[in-house]
Amino acid sequence: MKIELTDEEINALVQLIDVAVKAGGLNVAQAASVLATKLTAHLGPPQEVEDSPIFAEPADLEDAPKEEED
């Protein structure tokens, strides 16, 4: 059987699998891992997230517009 999915549909399906693992725990983790690996195999490497956060310099924040308080 062959099913064609867009990248967005694959990402949504993997998110649903993630929710199922969080709800079902170890009972569904192995099956979920196999399915998620098959679904994402053609998507390429995941985007890298930088380990160290980048903060604005204090001088940059001084010129920023103030937020209004309610």
Backbone as ProteinMPNN parsed JSONL, in Angstrom:
{"seq_chain_A": "MKIELTDEEINALVQLIDVAVKAGGLNVAQAASVLATKLTAHLGPPQEVEDSPIFAEPADLEDAPKEEED", "coords_chain_A": {"N_chain_A": [[0.841, -1.169, 0.0], [0.452, 2.259, -0.728], [0.693, 5.549, 0.365], [0.337, 8.92, -0.274], [1.665, 11.776, 1.163], [1.862, 15.205, 2.143], [4.655, 17.235, 3.253], [3.804, 18.777, 5.397], [1.563, 17.368, 6.263], [2.791, 15.02, 7.094], [4.348, 15.988, 9.219], [2.291, 16.817, 10.943], [1.102, 14.342, 11.485], [3.188, 13.027, 12.795], [3.29, 14.613, 15.067], [0.837, 13.94, 16.194], [1.36, 11.268, 16.77], [3.311, 11.652, 18.696], [1.756, 12.777, 20.75], [0.175, 10.564, 21.328], [2.115, 8.835, 22.365], [2.853, 10.223, 24.655], [0.469, 10.021, 26.064], [0.046, 7.256, 26.183], [2.415, 6.184, 27.033], [5.103, 3.892, 27.648], [3.859, 1.701, 26.537], [3.115, 2.261, 23.92], [5.314, 3.377, 22.786], [7.435, 2.056, 21.343], [6.231, 1.137, 18.927], [5.385, 3.604, 17.974], [7.813, 4.883, 17.554], [8.896, 3.413, 15.43], [7.0, 3.943, 13.4], [7.164, 6.777, 13.229], [9.805, 7.085, 12.396], [9.73, 5.889, 9.855], [7.925, 7.618, 8.604], [9.272, 10.079, 8.595], [11.59, 9.647, 7.187], [12.242, 10.548, 4.574], [12.289, 13.282, 4.823], [14.651, 14.585, 5.407], [17.462, 15.836, 7.364], [16.712, 16.846, 10.75], [16.025, 20.252, 11.686], [18.655, 22.136, 13.087], [18.943, 23.238, 16.423], [20.127, 26.006, 18.067], [22.343, 25.771, 20.784], [23.047, 27.708, 22.702], [21.337, 30.461, 23.99], [20.522, 33.567, 22.373], [20.824, 36.783, 23.404], [19.467, 40.08, 23.483], [21.403, 43.041, 23.413], [21.71, 45.201, 26.261], [21.58, 47.929, 25.551], [20.16, 47.885, 23.181], [17.64, 47.271, 24.082], [16.896, 49.482, 25.532], [16.053, 51.378, 23.69], [13.77, 50.312, 22.729], [10.217, 50.304, 22.129], [7.939, 51.031, 24.794], [5.79, 48.731, 26.445], [2.288, 48.934, 26.858], [0.592, 48.92, 29.96], [-2.151, 47.087, 31.267]], "CA_chain_A": [[0.0, 0.0, 0.0], [1.212, 3.491, -0.8], [-0.077, 6.746, 0.693], [1.115, 10.132, -0.518], [1.411, 12.833, 2.13], [2.73, 16.371, 2.048], [5.534, 17.377, 4.418], [2.996, 19.309, 6.493], [0.742, 16.262, 6.76], [3.696, 14.118, 7.823], [4.68, 16.629, 10.495], [1.098, 16.752, 11.79], [0.939, 12.951, 11.894], [4.228, 12.75, 13.791], [2.863, 15.282, 16.303], [-0.219, 13.107, 16.772], [2.031, 10.092, 17.334], [3.955, 12.127, 19.919], [0.701, 12.9, 21.758], [-0.197, 9.199, 21.702], [3.184, 8.296, 23.224], [2.744, 10.884, 25.956], [-0.717, 9.5, 26.743], [0.134, 5.806, 26.371], [3.685, 5.815, 27.656], [5.947, 2.855, 27.061], [3.039, 0.724, 25.825], [3.03, 2.595, 22.495], [6.539, 4.071, 22.38], [8.208, 1.339, 20.33], [5.498, 1.2, 17.657], [5.401, 4.999, 17.545], [9.156, 5.182, 17.057], [9.031, 2.796, 14.112], [6.165, 4.69, 12.46], [7.701, 8.124, 13.053], [11.027, 6.956, 11.604], [9.329, 5.647, 8.467], [7.269, 8.807, 8.066], [10.193, 11.209, 8.445], [12.824, 9.208, 6.532], [12.54, 11.317, 3.362], [12.248, 14.722, 5.09], [15.984, 15.151, 5.586], [17.84, 15.982, 8.773], [15.949, 17.863, 11.473], [16.709, 21.535, 11.803], [19.437, 22.239, 14.308], [18.59, 24.307, 17.339], [21.337, 26.488, 18.704], [22.352, 25.447, 22.204], [23.127, 28.878, 23.563], [20.382, 31.502, 23.576], [21.085, 34.862, 22.0], [20.085, 37.84, 24.077], [19.708, 41.427, 22.982], [22.242, 43.883, 24.261], [20.873, 46.126, 27.035], [21.398, 49.186, 24.833], [19.101, 47.668, 22.199], [16.362, 47.238, 24.781], [16.562, 50.822, 26.009], [15.387, 52.117, 22.625], [12.55, 49.596, 22.339], [9.01, 50.976, 22.623], [7.404, 50.471, 26.049], [4.487, 48.081, 26.333], [1.286, 49.536, 27.729], [0.065, 48.014, 30.963], [-3.623, 47.166, 31.373]], "C_chain_A": [[0.891, 1.238, 0.0], [0.273, 4.667, -0.546], [0.826, 7.944, 0.449], [0.678, 11.21, 0.46], [2.339, 14.008, 1.863], [3.615, 16.416, 3.294], [4.746, 17.871, 5.631], [2.12, 18.221, 7.105], [1.586, 15.271, 7.554], [4.037, 14.71, 9.185], [3.499, 16.584, 11.449], [0.889, 15.338, 12.324], [1.966, 12.566, 12.954], [3.874, 13.424, 15.113], [1.75, 14.495, 16.989], [0.358, 11.84, 17.407], [2.699, 10.468, 18.651], [2.935, 12.253, 21.053], [0.284, 11.515, 22.248], [0.84, 8.577, 22.629], [3.094, 8.922, 24.608], [1.551, 10.358, 26.747], [-0.571, 8.022, 27.083], [1.414, 5.316, 26.988], [4.429, 4.733, 26.897], [5.159, 1.819, 26.268], [3.005, 0.998, 24.322], [4.327, 3.182, 21.947], [7.292, 3.355, 21.266], [7.522, 1.398, 18.97], [5.523, 2.619, 17.105], [6.75, 5.379, 16.955], [9.357, 4.629, 15.654], [8.244, 3.587, 13.07], [6.728, 6.085, 12.184], [8.97, 8.097, 12.207], [10.7, 6.739, 10.134], [8.735, 6.896, 7.838], [8.263, 9.927, 7.755], [11.465, 10.867, 7.689], [13.201, 10.078, 5.336], [12.621, 12.827, 3.616], [13.625, 15.354, 5.22], [16.276, 15.333, 7.061], [16.986, 17.045, 9.459], [16.748, 19.148, 11.58], [17.438, 21.594, 13.139], [18.972, 23.432, 15.122], [19.863, 24.716, 18.052], [21.25, 26.271, 20.206], [22.343, 26.679, 23.104], [22.154, 29.951, 23.08], [21.107, 32.799, 23.251], [20.208, 35.936, 22.631], [20.426, 39.185, 23.448], [20.618, 42.174, 23.956], [21.349, 44.854, 25.03], [20.609, 47.44, 26.305], [20.286, 49.059, 23.792], [17.727, 47.724, 22.856], [15.931, 48.619, 25.261], [15.786, 51.61, 24.964], [14.07, 51.469, 22.183], [11.335, 50.323, 22.882], [8.472, 50.255, 23.865], [6.054, 49.841, 25.77], [3.527, 48.749, 27.308], [0.759, 48.498, 28.701], [-1.441, 48.204, 31.043], [-4.061, 47.542, 32.755]], "O_chain_A": [[1.942, 1.265, 0.64], [-0.793, 4.773, -1.153], [1.962, 7.971, 0.921], [-0.507, 11.523, 0.578], [3.469, 13.825, 1.41], [3.353, 15.717, 4.274], [4.991, 17.436, 6.756], [1.955, 18.162, 8.324], [1.137, 14.746, 8.573], [4.016, 14.004, 10.193], [3.68, 16.34, 12.642], [0.536, 15.161, 13.49], [1.642, 11.855, 13.906], [4.134, 12.861, 16.177], [1.72, 14.393, 18.215], [-0.107, 11.398, 18.458], [2.661, 9.699, 19.611], [3.222, 11.876, 22.189], [0.066, 11.315, 23.443], [0.486, 7.871, 23.573], [3.24, 8.233, 25.618], [1.617, 10.259, 27.972], [-1.011, 7.58, 28.144], [1.502, 4.167, 27.421], [4.387, 4.669, 25.669], [5.724, 1.131, 25.418], [2.88, 0.064, 23.53], [4.419, 3.454, 20.75], [7.746, 4.006, 20.325], [8.173, 1.681, 17.964], [5.668, 2.813, 15.898], [6.819, 6.113, 15.969], [9.923, 5.3, 14.791], [8.753, 3.87, 11.986], [6.765, 6.524, 11.034], [9.188, 8.99, 11.388], [11.326, 7.342, 9.263], [9.007, 7.202, 6.676], [8.109, 10.64, 6.763], [12.344, 11.719, 7.559], [14.387, 10.319, 5.112], [12.987, 13.578, 2.712], [13.736, 16.577, 5.145], [15.441, 15.023, 7.911], [16.583, 18.025, 8.833], [17.979, 19.139, 11.567], [16.922, 21.168, 14.173], [18.651, 24.491, 14.583], [20.59, 23.873, 18.579], [20.224, 26.546, 20.828], [21.698, 26.681, 24.153], [22.149, 30.307, 21.901], [22.174, 33.083, 23.795], [18.998, 35.98, 22.408], [21.532, 39.393, 22.949], [20.585, 41.947, 25.165], [20.326, 45.29, 24.501], [19.523, 48.006, 26.431], [19.552, 50.016, 23.548], [16.76, 48.178, 22.243], [14.737, 48.893, 25.382], [14.942, 52.432, 25.319], [13.347, 52.026, 21.357], [11.392, 50.898, 23.969], [8.543, 49.03, 23.966], [5.271, 50.346, 24.965], [3.896, 49.086, 28.433], [0.508, 47.35, 28.332], [-1.95, 49.317, 30.908], [-5.26, 47.651, 33.015]]}, "name": "protein", "num_of_chains": 1, "seq": "MKIELTDEEINALVQLIDVAVKAGGLNVAQAASVLATKLTAHLGPPQEVEDSPIFAEPADLEDAPKEEED"}
